[in-house]
Every structure is written in C-alpha cells, then in structure tokens.
C-alpha cells in the first residue's frame, strides 16, 4: 500500500505540469474532456475484458453525484485555475482536500472524530492556505477560491464513496463515475468554450498521460486505497502531491519558488499532518485496549 501511494502521489503531482502544458494546446474544458474521455474508454475496455457487471440501479444516483463532483466540477475548476495561477499553487489548493474531508468525516463517518488536535491542524492549514493565496492575488481572488472549491468537491465525492459506494468493485465505481463525469465535462465544453485546439504529437502525449496514467490508473489506485483505509488516514499520504507539483513546476515550467510560497505550503502540509495523525495518548489507549482484549 505504501508503494502504491508513493506512485500515486508522483503521478498526480507531475500531472499538474502536464495539465498546464495541455492548456497551451487546448481550451481547459476541452483538455479535461479529452483526458477523461480517454480514461473512460480505457476503463470501459477493462470492464469488458474482466467481465465486470453493470452497477446496481440503487447505486446509480450516487455514481452520478460522484461523477459530477469528482470528475466534472473538480476538473473544470482545476483546468480554469491553471490558466491564471502556477501549477504548484494550484496543487496546494486542490490537495488541501484532506482538511475538508476530515471536517466532513467528523460528522458523517463513525470513528473519525474531530478532536482538539485536528481542529488545531485545520486552523494551521487555513492560515497556510491564505498565505499561499496572498502570493498571487492580483485582482483574481475568485480564481483562488475556484481552485479551493475543487478540493471541497473532491472531498464530497470521497465522502459519498465511503458512505454509499464502498461495496462496489473499485474498477466498476471508477469507470462509471468517470464516464458520467465526462458527460458533464462534454456538456460544459460544448456550451461554454470556443477556443482553438492545436493538435500535434506532444498534445496527444499530454492527453494519453493524463487520461490513461493520471486518470484511469491513478483513480483506480486511489479508490482502492480509500476503500481499505479510513478517509483521514488515506488522505494523509497525499501530503506529498503538492510538493511534487511545486518541484515539477519549478523544474519543468521554470515557475517561481519563493520563500513565501514555501512558507504557505509548509503550513498547509503541517496542518494536514496534524489533522490526520494520532497523538501518543490516543495511540496508547488503542494499544491498551487491544492488550486487554487479548488477555
């Protein structure tokens, strides 16, 4: 599981660079649509080859909601924000998702209570977010909140999966929520975007990497991890994604890596770590309880 999460974080972190480059060849919504259309076709093919059945009718409404939150809105918000802010900053805002998921889990997922320690971590994370946002305000604060809303949208989809769809086959769930979400992306693109597309070898590479590796493969991996692990525990490992995004943007896109940016990012990461980690006292209680049961 650790190796899978490490690979997942590397893929998603570097994919912010790919998405930024993809925005140079396609309008943002069109690139997101092409990306997830590719991923959907790949996963549908896998379902056919593995003879994975269609979802239950009772699950369909939840798949629609997950598709709209996790694929449609989530990616429209990211692609648009990448046109105005750096790949590194966008990754930090998007991967603040564990903060919001922890708050939601407190209310709706049994056993994931929001302790004083977690609340302290959330406050640190919010301070870090505002510090990072102040770097590039420039009259476009709505873009910052748009990128931040992608994190909230993703957190809602993860919560719905844990509460309503955890019984589904991982590939089945990923395939159908992605396919449904792609329909939403397609409707948005046809209705609101009118930019030019510039096809070529590298733009096709961007689509294939984002569609097959960063969408089909990565989301199957994430949903498998999320299904087997508590929401807060699973999300803690996503700390590494903003770091990979920032480093990738610095190396491949020549983006700025200032001290203020690093300070904001570090506060966000510290906040997320505090929210999702258990303190020593809680751990000792769990150990003592296990010992008592054994005796």
N, C-alpha and C positions, 0 to 999 in steps of 0.2 A: 504493500500500500504506500509506503514512503517513496519508493522509486517511482510509482505511478504518479503520485502527487508532484514530485520534483519535475518529471517530464511535462506534466500538465501546466505547471507554472512557467516553465521555459517557453512552451508553445504559446500560451496566452500573452505572456509578456512581450515576446518578439512580434506577435501578431499586431500589436499596436503600430509598429513600424510599417508592416505590410498594409494595414488599413489606410495609413496616412499616404503611402505611395499609391494605393489603389484609388484614393480620392483625387489624385492627379490625373488619372486616366478616365475615370467615370464620375458622374454625379454621385454623391454619397449614398442616396437611397438605392440607386441602380446597382452600385457595387455591392451593397449589403444584400440586395435581392439575388444577384448573380451568385454571391457567395453561398447563401443558404439554399438556393435552388440546386446548386451543385451538391451540397451536403445532403439535401433531402433525397435526391436521386440515388446517391451512393447508399444511403441507409435503406431506402426502399428496396434496392437491389439486394442488400444483405438480408432483409426480412424475407424476400422471396427465396433466396438460396438456403436460408436456415429454417424456412417454413414457419416463421413466427406469425401467429394468428393476428387478426384484427383486434383492436381494443374492445372491451365490453361497452355496451351502449351507456351504462351508468357512469363510465369514466369519461365519456366524450366531452361533457361540459367543462370538466376540469382540464382536459387536454387543450381545449380552446382557450381557456384563460391563461394557462401556462404558455401556450404558443404566442398569445398576444403580449404577455408581459416579458417573457424571456427571449423571444426571437424578434417579434415585430417592433414594439416600442423601444426595447432595450437597445437594439442595434441602430434604429433610426436616430435615437438620441446620441449614441456614440459617434456615428458617422458624421452627423452635422457638427458636433462639437469639435471633432478633429480638424475641421476646416478653419477653426478660429484659435485653438489652443494647442499646445505641444502634445506629442504622443505620451510623454512622461507624466505630465499633469493630468491628462485625460485618464491615464491608467490609475493614478492615485485616487481620483474622484470616483471612478467606476468601481474600483476594488475596495472602497470603503463599505461595500455590501455587508461584510460581517458585522459591522456596528449596528446596522438596521435590522439584520436578521436576528441578532441577539435580543434586541428590544422586542421584536415580534415573537420570538421563541418564548420569552418570559411569560407572555400572555396566553399563548396557544399550544405550546409543546410542553407536556408534563416532564418534570425533572430538569428543566433548563431555566432556573430562576435567575432573575436579575438582582444580584447581590450588590452590596455597597462597593465591593471591589470592581465589579463590572460597570457600575454607574460611574465610578471614578475614571475608568478606562474610556468610557464613552465620552465624557467631558474632555479628556485629553485629546481624543480623536477629533472631536468637533473643533477644538482650538486649532489643531493641526490643519484641518480642512480649510478653515477661514484664513489661516496664514498662507497656505498654498494658493488659495483663490485670490488673495490680495496681490499676488505677484503680477498677474496679467489682467487686471480688471479692465482698464482701458475703455470704459463705457459699455462693456459687453458682459456684465454680471449675469445676465439671463443665460448666457452660454454656459457659465459655470454651474448654474443651477440645473440646466438641462443635462449636463454630464452627470451631476449628482443624482438626478432623478432616475438615471439608468441603473444606479446601484439599488435604489429603492424598488424599482420594477423587478430587478433580478432577485432581490430578497423575497418579494411577494411570491414569485414563481417557485423559489426553493421551499418556501413555507407550504405552499399548496401541494408540492410533490411529497413532502414529508407527512402531511396530514391526510391527503386524499389518494395519492397515487403510488405510494411506496410498494404496494403489492404488484405493480406492473413489472413486466420484463424491462430491463434497462434499455435495451435497443428499441423495443416497441415504444416505450414512452418517448425517448429521444427522437425517434423517427417521426412520430405523429405530431408532437408539439412543434417540431421544427418545420414540418410540412405545412401545418396550419398557420404558423407564424409567417412563413414565406409568402402565403397568400396575402396576408396583411401587408407585408413589405411591397408586394407587387402592386396592390391597390394604391398604396401611398405613392409609389414611383410613377405610375401611370397618371395619377391625379395631380401631383404637385411638382414634379421635376421635369425640366425642359432643357437640361444641359447637353453638351455634346459628349459622345463616347470616343475614345481613342484606342482602338484595338491594336494589338501587337503581341509579340512573344512574351515580353515581361508582364503586361497586363493580364494575359492568360495565366501566367505563373502565379500572380497575386491572387487570382480567383481560385485556382486549384489549391494553393496552400491554405488560404482562408476557408475554403469550402470543405475540403477533404480532411486536412490535418487539424485546423483550429476550430472547426465546427463539428463535423461528423464524428471524428475520433475523439476530440477533446471533450465534447459534451457527453458522450457515452462514458468516458472515464470519470468525469465529474459526477454524473448521476449515480454511477456505481459506487463511488466513494461516499456520496451523500446518503445513499440508501443504507449503507452499512455502518455509518458513523453518526453521532449526534451532530446536529446542524452547527453548533458553535465549535465543536472540535474539528469538524471537517473544514470549516472556513478559516481556521487559524493558519493553516499552511498556505493560504492564498496571500499571506503577507509578502511572499517573495515576488509576486507578479508585478506590483508597482516598481519594485527595484529593478527587475528585468526590463520593464518598459522604459524607465528612465535611462538606464545604461545603454539599452538598444537605441533609443532616440539620440543619445549623445554620440554613440559610435557611428551609426549609420545615417543619421539625419543632421548631424552637426548642430544639435539643439543645445541650448544653454543649460548649464548645470551649476547654478549659483548656490551660495551658502544659504540664502533664504529659502530656496526651493528644497534643499536638503533638510533644513530645519523643519519645514512644514511636513515633508514626507516622513521624517523620523518620528514626529509627534503622532501622526496618523498611525504609523506602524506600532509604536509603543501603546497607543490607545487600544488598537485591535488586539494586541497581545494580552494586555491586562484583561480585556473583556472576556477573552476565550480561555484564559489559563486558570487553573485551580490553585488556590492558595494552599500553603502547607497544612494549615489546620484542617481544611476540608479533606485533603488527601489522607491525613492521619485518621480522620473519622471513618473514611471509607475502608481503610486498611483494618482498623479495629473491628468494624462491623463484619468484615469478611472473616477475620480470625475467630470472632465469636460464633459465627455460623459454622465454621469448620470444627470448633470444639463442641 
